[in-house]
Amino acid sequence: MNILQEIQDIFRDIFEDENLVVTNETSALDIDDWDSITHVQLLVLIEKKFGVTFTAREIQQFKNVGEIVASIQAKQ
């Protein structure tokens, strides 16, 4: 399974939507319930899943899922 697919599974769990499709371009503007609380939940689960840690600066700069994927790839 690739990183994007695994992240999509996390999104589906958090947003309780098995039909949710996440792409590299997906951002908080695309998902109604993606607020600051769910953002933290997503990043914590993603960090645990991939064994990485995001810096506060990285988190502030993430504009979409693709940037999260790229950061994970750079850390592995």
Residue frames as a rotation matrix with the C-alpha (Angstrom) as fourth column:
MET 1
0.586 0.810 0.000 0.00
0.810 -0.586 0.000 0.00
0.000 0.000 -1.000 0.00
ASN 2
-0.276 -0.725 0.631 1.36
0.665 -0.618 -0.419 3.43
0.694 0.304 0.653 -0.83
ILE 3
-0.896 -0.186 -0.404 1.54
0.435 -0.556 -0.708 6.45
-0.093 -0.810 0.579 1.47
LEU 4
-0.772 0.634 0.037 -1.45
-0.586 -0.734 0.342 8.21
0.244 0.242 0.939 -0.08
GLN 5
-0.070 0.766 -0.639 -3.65
-0.112 0.630 0.768 5.13
0.991 0.125 0.042 0.29
GLU 6
-0.347 -0.124 -0.930 -2.63
0.825 0.432 -0.365 4.72
0.447 -0.893 -0.048 3.92
ILE 7
-0.987 0.030 -0.159 -3.34
0.044 -0.894 -0.445 8.39
-0.156 -0.446 0.881 4.61
GLN 8
-0.490 0.863 -0.122 -6.72
-0.549 -0.197 0.812 8.01
0.677 0.465 0.571 2.92
ASP 9
-0.089 0.430 -0.899 -7.55
0.500 0.800 0.333 5.21
0.862 -0.420 -0.286 5.39
ILE 10
-0.715 -0.218 -0.665 -6.71
0.694 -0.334 -0.637 7.55
-0.083 -0.917 0.390 8.27
PHE 11
-0.906 0.423 -0.016 -8.91
-0.417 -0.885 0.208 10.28
0.073 0.195 0.978 6.77
ARG 12
-0.260 0.850 -0.458 -11.76
-0.208 0.414 0.886 7.80
0.943 0.326 0.069 6.35
ASP 13
-0.247 0.114 -0.962 -11.48
0.835 0.529 -0.151 6.80
0.492 -0.841 -0.226 10.02
ILE 14
-0.879 -0.169 -0.445 -11.31
0.404 -0.761 -0.508 10.37
-0.253 -0.627 0.737 11.32
PHE 15
-0.774 0.580 -0.254 -14.16
-0.629 -0.749 0.205 11.66
-0.071 0.319 0.945 9.16
GLU 16
-0.481 0.575 0.661 -16.15
-0.032 0.742 -0.669 8.41
-0.876 -0.343 -0.339 9.44
ASP 17
0.537 0.582 -0.611 -16.65
-0.636 -0.196 -0.746 8.27
-0.554 0.789 0.265 5.67
GLU 18
0.078 -0.497 0.864 -15.62
0.206 0.856 0.474 5.06
-0.975 0.141 0.170 3.91
ASN 19
0.577 0.221 0.786 -16.22
0.794 0.071 -0.603 6.70
-0.190 0.973 -0.135 0.51
LEU 20
0.802 -0.320 -0.504 -13.91
-0.221 -0.943 0.248 9.66
-0.555 -0.087 -0.827 1.10
VAL 21
0.614 -0.636 0.467 -11.30
0.777 0.384 -0.499 9.94
0.138 0.669 0.730 -1.64
VAL 22
0.685 -0.496 -0.533 -8.12
-0.028 -0.749 0.662 11.82
-0.728 -0.438 -0.527 -0.81
THR 23
0.731 -0.503 0.461 -5.71
0.587 0.118 -0.801 13.06
0.349 0.856 0.381 -3.49
ASN 24
-0.306 -0.924 -0.228 -2.45
0.949 -0.277 -0.152 14.96
0.077 -0.263 0.962 -3.32
GLU 25
-0.671 0.081 0.737 -4.43
0.179 -0.947 0.267 18.15
0.720 0.311 0.621 -3.95
THR 26
0.344 0.870 -0.354 -6.95
0.597 0.088 0.797 17.57
0.725 -0.485 -0.489 -1.12
SER 27
-0.785 -0.528 0.324 -6.90
0.100 -0.623 -0.775 20.38
0.612 -0.576 0.542 1.45
ALA 28
-0.792 0.476 -0.383 -8.97
0.442 0.015 -0.897 21.50
-0.422 -0.879 -0.222 4.42
LEU 29
-0.606 0.574 -0.551 -11.08
-0.657 -0.751 -0.059 23.54
-0.448 0.326 0.832 2.00
ASP 30
-0.565 0.325 -0.759 -12.28
-0.576 0.503 0.644 20.31
0.591 0.801 -0.097 0.36
ILE 31
-0.413 0.385 -0.826 -13.60
0.574 0.813 0.092 18.57
0.707 -0.436 -0.557 3.48
ASP 32
0.271 0.676 0.685 -16.29
-0.062 -0.698 0.714 20.35
0.960 -0.236 -0.147 5.48
ASP 33
0.969 0.228 -0.100 -15.40
0.063 0.163 0.985 18.87
0.240 -0.960 0.144 8.87
TRP 34
0.181 -0.973 -0.141 -11.63
0.881 0.224 -0.416 19.42
0.437 -0.049 0.898 8.54
ASP 35
0.859 0.094 0.504 -11.02
-0.123 -0.917 0.379 21.94
0.498 -0.387 -0.776 11.30
SER 36
0.079 -0.917 0.391 -8.11
-0.817 -0.284 -0.501 22.59
0.571 -0.280 -0.772 13.66
ILE 37
0.169 0.043 0.985 -9.06
-0.814 0.570 0.115 19.70
-0.556 -0.820 0.131 15.97
THR 38
0.900 0.180 0.397 -9.32
0.040 0.873 -0.486 17.13
-0.434 0.454 0.779 13.18
HIS 39
0.678 -0.728 -0.100 -6.10
-0.398 -0.250 -0.883 18.53
0.617 0.639 -0.459 11.70
VAL 40
-0.103 -0.705 0.701 -4.26
-0.994 0.040 -0.106 17.70
0.047 -0.708 -0.705 14.91
GLN 41
0.412 0.335 0.848 -5.90
-0.459 0.880 -0.124 14.26
-0.787 -0.338 0.516 15.06
LEU 42
0.997 -0.028 -0.074 -4.90
-0.057 0.402 -0.914 13.54
0.056 0.915 0.399 11.46
LEU 43
0.376 -0.926 0.025 -1.30
-0.614 -0.269 -0.742 14.58
0.694 0.263 -0.670 11.95
VAL 44
-0.050 -0.362 0.931 -0.90
-0.945 0.320 0.073 12.62
-0.324 -0.876 -0.358 15.20
LEU 45
0.633 0.356 0.687 -2.24
-0.178 0.931 -0.318 9.44
-0.753 0.079 0.653 13.56
ILE 46
0.930 -0.344 -0.130 -0.12
-0.111 0.075 -0.991 10.00
0.350 0.936 0.032 10.45
GLU 47
0.129 -0.925 0.359 3.00
-0.915 -0.250 -0.317 10.50
0.383 -0.287 -0.878 12.58
LYS 48
0.059 -0.043 0.997 2.29
-0.710 0.701 0.073 7.28
-0.702 -0.712 0.011 14.48
LYS 49
0.877 0.389 0.281 1.50
-0.089 0.707 -0.701 5.30
-0.471 0.590 0.655 11.33
PHE 50
0.835 -0.547 0.056 4.69
0.097 0.045 -0.994 6.28
0.541 0.836 0.091 9.53
GLY 51
0.539 -0.643 -0.545 7.01
0.824 0.267 0.500 6.70
-0.176 -0.718 0.674 12.54
VAL 52
-0.336 -0.601 0.725 7.80
0.690 -0.681 -0.245 10.33
0.641 0.418 0.643 11.70
THR 53
0.046 0.328 -0.944 7.56
0.816 -0.558 -0.155 13.62
-0.577 -0.762 -0.293 13.55
PHE 54
0.226 0.104 0.969 6.51
0.753 -0.650 -0.106 16.86
0.619 0.753 -0.225 11.92
THR 55
-0.781 -0.482 -0.398 7.93
0.623 -0.649 -0.437 20.14
-0.048 -0.589 0.806 13.17
ALA 56
0.024 0.792 -0.610 5.61
0.524 -0.530 -0.667 23.00
-0.851 -0.303 -0.428 14.03
ARG 57
-0.369 -0.247 -0.896 6.98
-0.512 -0.750 0.418 24.86
-0.775 0.613 0.151 11.02
GLU 58
-1.000 0.016 -0.017 6.21
-0.004 0.603 0.798 21.94
0.023 0.798 -0.603 8.68
ILE 59
-0.434 0.898 -0.071 2.68
0.841 0.376 -0.389 21.66
-0.322 -0.228 -0.919 10.05
GLN 60
0.052 0.431 -0.901 2.04
0.115 -0.899 -0.423 25.36
-0.992 -0.081 -0.096 9.47
GLN 61
-0.501 -0.373 -0.781 3.32
-0.651 -0.433 0.624 25.11
-0.571 0.821 -0.026 5.90
PHE 62
-0.802 0.262 0.537 1.28
0.445 0.862 0.243 22.05
-0.400 0.434 -0.808 4.83
LYS 63
-0.634 0.591 -0.499 -1.19
-0.693 -0.720 0.029 23.27
-0.342 0.364 0.866 2.21
ASN 64
0.393 0.763 -0.512 -2.52
-0.886 0.464 0.011 19.89
0.246 0.450 0.859 1.06
VAL 65
0.864 0.012 0.504 -2.19
-0.222 0.907 0.359 16.14
-0.452 -0.422 0.786 1.45
GLY 66
0.813 -0.577 0.079 0.54
0.324 0.335 -0.885 15.99
0.484 0.745 0.459 -1.19
GLU 67
0.191 -0.761 0.620 2.81
-0.569 -0.601 -0.562 18.12
0.800 -0.246 -0.548 0.98
ILE 68
0.456 0.029 0.890 2.25
-0.828 0.379 0.412 15.76
-0.326 -0.925 0.197 3.89
VAL 69
0.965 -0.091 0.246 3.09
0.173 0.925 -0.338 12.79
-0.197 0.368 0.909 1.66
ALA 70
0.571 -0.792 0.217 6.26
0.053 -0.228 -0.972 14.53
0.820 0.566 -0.088 0.41
SER 71
0.184 -0.484 0.855 7.34
-0.911 -0.411 -0.037 15.24
0.370 -0.772 -0.517 3.99
ILE 72
0.711 0.113 0.694 6.84
-0.442 0.840 0.316 11.58
-0.547 -0.531 0.647 4.96
GLN 73
0.920 -0.372 0.124 8.85
0.334 0.579 -0.744 10.45
0.205 0.726 0.656 1.93
ALA 74
0.369 -0.815 0.447 11.69
-0.334 -0.565 -0.755 12.81
0.867 0.129 -0.480 2.84
LYS 75
0.176 -0.241 0.954 11.80
-0.984 -0.070 0.164 11.44
0.027 -0.968 -0.249 6.39
GLN 76
0.858 0.215 0.466 11.85
-0.279 0.957 0.073 7.74
-0.431 -0.193 0.882 5.44
